[in-house]
Amino acid sequence: MKGIRNINLSFVALMFFLPATLFSQTVIEVSGVINQNVNWDADTVKVIGNVSVVSGSTVNILPGTIIKFQGHYKLSVLDGVILAVGTETDSIVFTTENIETGWHGVRFYENQSSDTSKFFYCLFEHGMAYDEGDDYDENGGAIFSLLHDQVILSNCTFQNNQAIFGGAIALGNADIIIISCIITHNYASFSAGAIDASYSGIKLINSLLNNNSSGSRGGALELTGTVPLTIVNTSICNNMSFKGGGIFCDASPILKNCILWGNVAGSCGDQVFIQDLWGQNSEPQFFFCNVEGGKESFCLDNYTNPVYEFDYENYFNIDEFPEFTDSTNHNFSLTAISPCINVGTPNSLSLGLPDFDLAGNPRVVDGRIDIGAYEYPYPVLIRQIKEDHILVFPNPAKQIIHIKSPVSLKNSLIEVFSAYGSRVKHLVLSDNSLNIEDLHPGIYILKIRIKDEYVIIKRLVKE
């Protein structure tokens, strides 16, 4: 036959006589109480009933295992431990046989042990928490933790989970560490499409919360209480709710190097809604963040009348379009012209960051950390700058123009030429703006010489 030559017959024979077990899938079924240490080492673990891991017991889930719930069952941890440690190339999946009914999540209850449950490189999908009679059954589509302080999530993805409170994760008087996780497309019918934290300490680091939604408050986060809440290098984007499209806040979290952008609220507080129901001075603190609309966009609840006194403007926060690669298709990495590059905290050593960003690139490039979950992976070299990377706005303009650049223009020479070629203005920039009030209306050419290395030419219309 045409196109088939030099077939290795010994290989073909080997294919026919290999034992069938080489290609078989191992499946185990689990349910009931686990009161000893066990390994879930199979291609698929079918959960055929509720499972409880009790005190002194550890469930060790090996990389590559799929945990498939055959009904709306829960995996409860009652002072036991779960170690679900996958790898970058061999993750662990928590899912369901029936996406219409889902599964009831991993649920941690009061813990007396100092042992930590770990979930590394795990995927949680189609968890559902709704009212089944228990007071807490409606919390946390994928993970719920109550009075439990020993859980770490690292390099995990949460998607298409839903609950009444906390579409992906809900916490009640519990602490948790979340590092390098993606929490996307989760839904809560009342509060917090991604994470609902009530009097719970969170360290949320190097993560992305995008396209989550809730019916009432906190498209991504609802934070309440006086416990420590730290959010570092996390991008909170394109989430939606009625109050607080990004964050519904009745607490005083500390946010460093974070992006809040593209979140939408049906009533007010697209990025942040601040409530002070318990009179505890709810006051989110922002350092080196990029927040759409800035402090002026925050919505203060007119019922509890919080007073927001944090000195937002003096902590290097910006309000500039982040220049994502393709946020429409959920790519929130930075392009070369992003204003988030090299403007994070000057010293990032104390932030508890991993060595790599959410895309696996080094977390710090070019000497200073970027804002958000993604680091621009290349040094911004002057000769890499293209003309369309330099933006002059407004244009046309009457008084002040601003020049947006991926590198600082401080001490750069700018020359202004008339349409006839005469130089009418030249100076060394002290910042990225220029007063053109003294120019007559007309068309001008700007020449921007960056560090004596490169010249950018832009057209300007003076009104």
Phi, psi and omega per residue, in radians:
M1 nan 2.542 -3.106
K2 -1.129 2.338 3.064
G3 1.578 -0.043 3.128
I4 -2.095 2.036 -3.097
R5 -2.466 2.707 2.973
N6 0.931 0.840 3.106
I7 -1.283 2.281 3.119
N8 -1.436 1.768 -3.042
L9 -1.185 -0.536 3.118
S10 -1.131 -0.642 3.097
F11 -1.169 -0.725 3.108
V12 -1.064 -0.755 3.129
A13 -1.091 -0.730 3.106
L14 -1.045 -0.703 3.129
M15 -1.030 -0.683 -3.083
F16 -1.315 -0.438 -3.021
F17 -1.885 0.084 3.041
L18 -1.106 2.474 -3.140
P19 -1.106 2.538 -3.072
A20 -1.112 -0.466 -3.087
T21 -1.147 -0.370 -3.139
L22 -1.091 -0.543 -3.080
F23 -1.801 0.042 -3.058
S24 -1.374 2.716 3.089
Q25 -1.815 2.311 3.102
T26 -1.537 2.342 -3.105
V27 -2.321 2.313 2.990
I28 -2.180 2.712 3.111
E29 -2.023 2.423 -3.119
V30 -2.350 2.645 3.001
S31 -3.003 2.951 3.050
G32 1.453 -2.764 -3.040
V33 -1.600 2.314 3.026
I34 -1.879 1.993 -3.077
N35 -2.119 0.410 3.062
Q36 -2.619 2.951 3.108
N37 -1.268 2.304 -3.132
V38 -2.407 2.678 2.995
N39 -1.896 2.257 2.953
W40 -1.695 1.639 -3.066
D41 -2.092 1.491 -3.111
A42 -2.737 2.837 3.035
D43 -1.118 -0.757 -3.133
T44 -2.367 2.276 2.978
V45 -1.859 1.989 3.116
K46 -1.589 2.095 3.105
V47 -1.612 1.958 -3.008
I48 -1.841 0.100 3.082
G49 -2.987 3.032 3.095
N50 -1.052 2.496 -3.138
V51 -2.123 2.364 3.080
S52 -2.174 2.217 3.085
V53 -1.802 1.936 -2.967
V54 -1.712 3.095 -3.006
S55 -0.932 2.381 3.096
G56 1.434 0.067 -3.079
S57 -2.003 2.531 3.113
T58 -2.244 2.278 2.992
V59 -1.784 2.062 -3.138
N60 -1.830 1.991 -3.095
I61 -1.799 2.137 -3.037
L62 -1.449 2.700 3.130
P63 -0.970 2.503 3.112
G64 1.535 -0.058 -3.102
T65 -1.410 2.431 3.014
I66 -1.858 2.093 3.077
I67 -1.662 1.915 -3.038
K68 -2.032 1.971 -3.123
F69 -1.420 2.199 -3.063
Q70 -1.464 -0.125 3.080
G71 -2.761 -2.971 -3.112
H72 -1.422 1.195 -3.092
Y73 -1.831 2.781 -3.130
K74 -2.057 2.687 3.012
L75 -1.932 1.746 -3.059
S76 -1.670 2.423 3.125
V77 -2.034 1.903 -3.069
L78 -1.926 1.371 -3.116
D79 1.238 0.270 3.031
G80 -1.728 -2.898 -3.075
V81 -2.417 2.455 2.969
I82 -2.078 2.262 3.043
L83 -2.044 1.736 3.123
A84 -1.964 1.452 -3.015
V85 -1.897 1.659 3.052
G86 -1.504 -2.963 3.094
T87 -2.274 2.984 -3.131
E88 -1.042 -0.558 -3.108
T89 -1.796 -0.079 -3.072
D90 -2.558 1.429 -3.029
S91 -1.464 3.024 3.083
I92 -1.982 2.370 -3.050
V93 -2.056 2.259 2.991
F94 -1.892 2.017 -3.048
T95 -2.599 -2.925 -3.050
T96 -2.361 2.728 3.050
E97 -1.318 -0.514 -3.047
N98 -2.258 1.859 -3.081
I99 -1.250 -0.215 3.093
E100 -1.282 -0.680 -3.141
T101 -1.722 -0.432 3.116
G102 1.175 -2.897 3.035
W103 -2.237 2.950 -2.924
H104 -1.800 0.340 2.963
G105 1.441 2.964 2.976
V106 -1.619 2.207 -2.949
R107 -2.235 2.000 -3.107
F108 -1.713 2.341 3.094
Y109 -2.122 3.024 -2.939
E110 -0.642 2.262 -3.010
N111 -2.067 2.252 3.064
Q112 -1.807 -0.210 -3.083
S113 -1.486 2.698 3.062
S114 -1.635 -0.001 -3.137
D115 -1.318 2.515 -3.030
T116 -1.845 2.316 2.979
S117 -1.453 2.394 -3.049
K118 -2.241 2.358 3.054
F119 -2.220 1.833 -3.138
F120 -2.038 2.330 3.123
Y121 0.897 0.984 3.111
C122 -2.050 2.619 3.010
L123 -1.977 2.213 3.073
F124 -2.004 2.116 -3.121
E125 -2.495 2.590 3.028
H126 1.095 0.499 2.963
G127 -1.348 2.522 -3.118
M128 -2.408 2.208 3.105
A129 -2.139 1.910 3.092
Y130 -2.373 2.958 -2.965
D131 -1.160 2.052 3.064
E132 -2.170 0.330 3.123
G133 1.945 -0.694 3.080
D134 -1.282 2.471 -3.093
D135 -1.044 -0.454 -3.029
Y136 -1.902 0.046 -3.088
D137 -1.157 -0.280 -3.080
E138 -1.679 0.143 -3.087
N139 -1.871 2.301 2.968
G140 1.300 1.698 -3.124
G141 -1.109 -0.711 -3.120
A142 -1.870 -0.703 -3.125
I143 -2.413 2.321 3.015
F144 -2.255 2.372 3.139
S145 -2.356 2.217 -3.118
L146 -2.216 2.125 3.116
L147 0.916 0.750 -3.055
H148 -2.426 2.200 -2.987
D149 -2.038 0.222 -2.988
Q150 -2.160 1.153 3.096
V151 -2.371 2.310 3.051
I152 -2.180 2.281 3.042
L153 -2.027 2.207 -3.121
S154 -2.429 2.287 3.101
N155 0.960 0.717 3.134
C156 -1.861 2.743 3.048
T157 -2.127 2.321 3.069
F158 -2.061 2.100 -3.112
Q159 -2.535 2.481 3.047
N160 1.026 0.672 2.998
N161 -1.778 2.771 3.132
Q162 -2.642 2.670 -3.135
A163 -2.781 3.117 2.982
I164 -1.424 -0.747 3.082
F165 -2.152 2.089 3.105
G166 1.336 1.447 -3.062
G167 -0.956 -0.734 3.110
A168 -1.755 -0.871 -3.010
I169 -2.383 2.393 3.017
A170 -2.317 2.440 -3.085
L171 -2.275 2.380 3.047
G172 -2.274 1.918 -3.078
N173 0.870 0.841 -3.094
A174 -2.418 2.595 3.086
D175 -1.861 2.613 -3.130
I176 -2.660 2.612 3.038
I177 -2.017 2.199 -3.121
I178 -2.174 2.035 -3.064
I179 -2.229 2.257 3.010
S180 0.957 0.847 3.133
C181 -1.968 2.666 3.034
I182 -1.979 2.145 -3.128
I183 -2.129 1.880 -2.921
T184 -2.474 2.483 3.033
H185 1.003 0.771 3.011
N186 -1.874 2.804 -3.028
Y187 -2.449 2.404 3.000
A188 -2.172 2.273 -3.093
S189 -1.212 -0.411 3.080
F190 -2.001 -1.201 -3.003
S191 -2.317 2.471 2.939
A192 1.182 1.567 3.089
G193 -1.065 -0.575 -3.124
A194 -1.787 -1.141 -3.024
I195 -2.360 2.214 3.023
D196 -1.919 1.996 -3.089
A197 -2.066 1.882 -3.141
S198 -1.864 1.963 -3.109
Y199 0.863 0.780 -3.057
S200 -2.282 2.374 3.137
G201 -1.457 2.218 3.140
I202 -2.132 2.404 2.808
K203 -2.009 1.864 -3.113
L204 -1.940 1.923 -2.914
I205 -2.261 2.333 2.932
N206 1.005 0.749 -3.003
S207 -2.233 2.916 3.131
L208 -2.185 2.181 3.043
L209 -2.064 1.862 -3.046
N210 -2.430 2.546 3.031
N211 0.992 0.616 2.970
N212 -1.671 2.862 -3.126
S213 -2.663 2.747 3.043
S214 -2.522 2.792 -3.036
G215 -1.381 -0.415 -3.044
S216 -2.221 -0.940 -3.003
R217 -2.605 2.388 3.103
G218 1.318 1.494 3.108
G219 -1.055 -0.675 3.080
A220 -1.861 -0.932 -2.989
L221 -2.246 2.461 2.792
E222 -2.107 2.152 -3.098
L223 -2.112 2.133 3.119
T224 -2.357 2.577 3.050
G225 1.924 3.089 -3.038
T226 -1.865 0.197 -3.099
V227 -1.415 2.837 -3.138
P228 -1.139 2.290 3.108
L229 -2.302 2.082 -3.075
T230 -2.204 2.194 3.133
I231 -2.195 2.078 -3.000
V232 -2.247 2.327 3.068
N233 0.782 0.884 3.127
T234 -2.079 2.387 3.112
S235 -1.779 2.135 -3.117
I236 -2.049 1.762 -2.891
C237 -2.393 2.467 2.967
N238 1.046 0.596 3.045
N239 -1.677 2.911 -3.004
M240 -2.580 2.432 3.031
S241 -2.797 3.125 3.099
F242 -1.351 -0.787 3.062
K243 -2.149 2.171 3.132
G244 1.287 1.357 -3.132
G245 -1.040 -0.633 3.077
G246 -1.646 -1.093 -3.060
I247 -2.294 2.310 2.896
F248 -1.792 2.084 -2.909
C249 -2.167 2.074 2.925
D250 -2.196 0.933 -3.051
A251 -2.813 -3.070 3.130
S252 -2.221 1.169 3.124
P253 -1.219 2.736 3.026
I254 -1.870 2.128 3.125
L255 -2.010 2.206 3.120
K256 -2.233 2.319 3.080
N257 1.017 0.670 -3.082
C258 -1.862 2.684 3.020
I259 -1.964 2.215 2.948
L260 -2.092 1.914 -3.022
W261 -2.658 2.446 3.046
G262 1.325 0.143 3.086
N263 -1.378 2.631 -3.029
V264 -2.329 2.330 3.054
A265 -2.022 2.416 3.138
G266 -1.215 -0.554 3.134
S267 -1.842 -1.196 3.103
C268 -2.774 2.853 -3.128
G269 1.420 1.018 -3.127
D270 -0.913 -0.802 -3.123
Q271 -1.650 -0.768 -3.051
V272 -2.487 2.295 2.974
F273 -2.030 2.232 -3.067
I274 -1.973 2.177 3.082
Q275 -2.152 2.649 3.095
D276 -2.360 1.166 -3.024
L277 -1.151 -0.592 -3.033
W278 -1.832 0.190 3.098
G279 1.131 0.635 -3.072
Q280 -1.872 0.357 3.091
N281 1.036 1.045 3.078
S282 -1.055 2.054 -3.013
E283 -2.702 1.484 3.092
P284 -1.065 2.407 -3.062
Q285 -1.994 2.182 -3.051
F286 -1.993 2.291 3.098
F287 -2.298 2.147 3.082
F288 0.962 0.782 -3.123
C289 -1.923 2.785 3.030
N290 -2.005 1.850 -3.043
V291 -2.078 2.129 -3.135
E292 -1.086 2.176 -3.131
G293 1.483 -0.183 3.124
G294 1.088 -2.858 -3.130
K295 -1.026 -0.568 -3.096
E296 -1.127 -0.340 -3.128
S297 -1.499 -0.162 3.141
F298 -1.162 2.456 3.105
C299 -1.822 2.154 3.102
L300 -1.718 2.178 -3.087
D301 -1.014 2.163 -3.093
N302 -1.422 0.008 3.075
Y303 -1.632 -0.813 -3.120
T304 -1.626 -0.184 3.047
N305 0.871 1.014 3.074
P306 -1.171 2.679 3.078
V307 -1.950 2.036 -3.103
Y308 -1.723 1.862 -3.037
E309 -1.994 0.046 -3.136
F310 -1.080 2.408 -3.053
D311 -1.398 1.196 -2.982
Y312 -1.017 -0.755 -3.004
E313 -1.183 -0.416 -3.037
N314 -1.680 0.226 3.139
Y315 -2.104 0.626 2.902
F316 1.070 0.592 3.030
N317 -1.490 2.582 -3.125
I318 -2.202 2.885 3.065
D319 -2.360 1.380 -3.095
E320 -2.396 2.439 -3.132
F321 -0.924 2.216 -2.969
P322 -1.234 -0.226 -3.100
E323 1.003 1.006 3.046
F324 -1.189 2.760 3.118
T325 -1.123 -0.829 -3.136
D326 -2.929 1.340 -3.074
S327 -1.154 -0.447 3.104
T328 -1.038 -0.632 3.109
N329 -1.831 0.470 2.984
H330 1.148 0.484 3.038
N331 -1.802 1.774 -3.050
F332 -1.782 0.377 2.998
S333 -1.255 2.884 -3.020
L334 -1.710 2.515 2.999
T335 -1.586 3.036 -3.051
A336 -1.129 -0.367 -3.099
I337 -1.754 0.218 -3.124
S338 -1.161 2.363 3.063
P339 -1.275 -0.076 -3.120
C340 -1.496 -0.111 -3.071
I341 -1.361 2.239 3.035
N342 1.059 0.539 3.106
V343 -2.238 0.287 3.041
G344 -1.363 -2.958 -3.116
T345 -1.006 2.331 -3.114
P346 -1.023 -0.628 3.112
N347 -2.036 1.907 -3.082
S348 -1.789 0.098 -3.036
L349 -1.147 -0.479 -3.056
S350 -1.633 0.125 -3.013
L351 -1.539 -0.123 3.138
G352 1.283 0.470 -3.085
L353 -1.416 2.626 3.004
P354 -1.269 3.028 -3.124
D355 -1.290 -0.328 -3.048
F356 -2.234 2.647 3.109
D357 -1.411 -2.982 -3.026
L358 -1.219 -0.325 3.110
A359 -1.700 0.038 3.141
G360 1.538 0.151 3.078
N361 -1.545 2.741 3.098
P362 -0.911 2.414 -3.021
R363 -1.228 -0.501 3.089
V364 -2.164 2.131 3.084
V365 -2.163 2.469 3.053
D366 1.205 0.419 2.941
G367 1.577 -0.269 -3.115
R368 -2.560 2.443 -3.029
I369 -1.243 2.584 3.054
D370 -1.507 2.902 3.031
I371 -1.493 2.413 3.076
G372 1.812 -3.087 -3.059
A373 -1.411 -0.268 -3.063
Y374 -2.078 2.355 3.073
E375 -1.659 2.329 3.017
Y376 -1.139 2.159 -2.868
P377 -1.400 0.003 -3.099
Y378 -2.235 2.555 2.969
P379 -1.064 2.443 3.125
V380 -1.459 1.724 -3.125
L381 -1.567 2.504 -3.065
I382 -1.040 -0.722 -3.081
R383 -1.310 -0.111 3.030
Q384 -1.492 -0.165 -3.071
I385 -1.303 2.260 3.056
K386 -1.735 2.816 -3.078
E387 -1.032 -0.653 -3.109
D388 -1.332 -0.028 3.033
H389 -1.433 -0.297 3.104
I390 -1.727 2.110 -3.117
L391 -1.972 2.313 3.071
V392 -1.953 2.137 -3.086
F393 -2.614 2.673 -0.192
P394 -1.194 2.753 -3.136
N395 -2.665 1.836 0.184
P396 -1.156 2.814 -3.117
A397 -2.542 2.797 3.130
K398 -1.932 -0.711 -3.008
Q399 -2.175 -1.164 -3.040
I400 -1.987 2.309 2.959
I401 -1.956 2.643 3.100
H402 -2.034 2.520 -3.091
I403 -2.084 2.004 -3.111
K404 -1.688 2.228 -3.036
S405 -2.503 2.584 3.067
P406 -1.261 -0.183 3.050
V407 -2.216 2.768 3.122
S408 -1.139 2.429 3.089
L409 -1.763 0.111 3.132
K410 -1.024 2.324 -3.117
N411 1.224 0.244 3.043
S412 -1.496 2.574 3.126
L413 -1.530 2.288 3.059
I414 -2.135 2.352 3.114
E415 -2.153 2.428 -3.137
V416 -2.030 2.187 -3.120
F417 -2.042 2.494 3.052
S418 -1.270 2.995 3.119
A419 -1.115 -0.292 -3.137
Y420 -1.653 0.018 3.079
G421 1.659 0.023 3.132
S422 -1.453 2.358 3.079
R423 -1.359 2.119 -3.073
V424 -1.917 -0.194 -3.095
K425 -2.830 2.437 2.992
H426 -2.701 2.509 3.127
L427 -2.892 2.915 3.039
V428 -1.674 2.223 -3.062
L429 -1.271 2.379 3.013
S430 -1.665 -0.349 3.040
D431 -2.672 -2.893 -3.060
N432 -1.643 0.743 3.111
S433 -2.501 2.806 -3.091
L434 -2.572 2.303 3.088
N435 -1.528 2.108 -3.133
I436 -2.039 0.337 -3.084
E437 -1.039 -0.503 -3.077
D438 -1.441 -0.082 3.135
L439 -1.449 2.541 3.041
H440 -1.315 2.660 3.082
P441 -0.974 2.449 3.133
G442 2.696 -2.936 -3.114
I443 -1.830 2.351 -3.114
Y444 -2.308 2.789 3.066
I445 -2.014 2.254 3.091
L446 -1.773 2.315 2.973
K447 -1.998 2.105 -3.116
I448 -1.975 2.018 3.133
R449 -1.779 1.999 -3.047
I450 -1.669 1.947 3.078
K451 0.894 0.627 3.095
D452 1.045 0.318 -3.085
E453 -1.969 -0.566 -2.933
Y454 -2.568 2.468 -3.116
V455 -2.033 2.234 3.046
I456 -1.918 2.354 3.131
I457 -1.993 2.205 -3.121
K458 -2.255 2.624 3.094
R459 -1.696 2.409 -3.111
L460 -2.316 2.412 3.053
V461 -1.936 2.084 3.085
K462 -1.669 2.147 3.135
E463 -1.487 nan nan
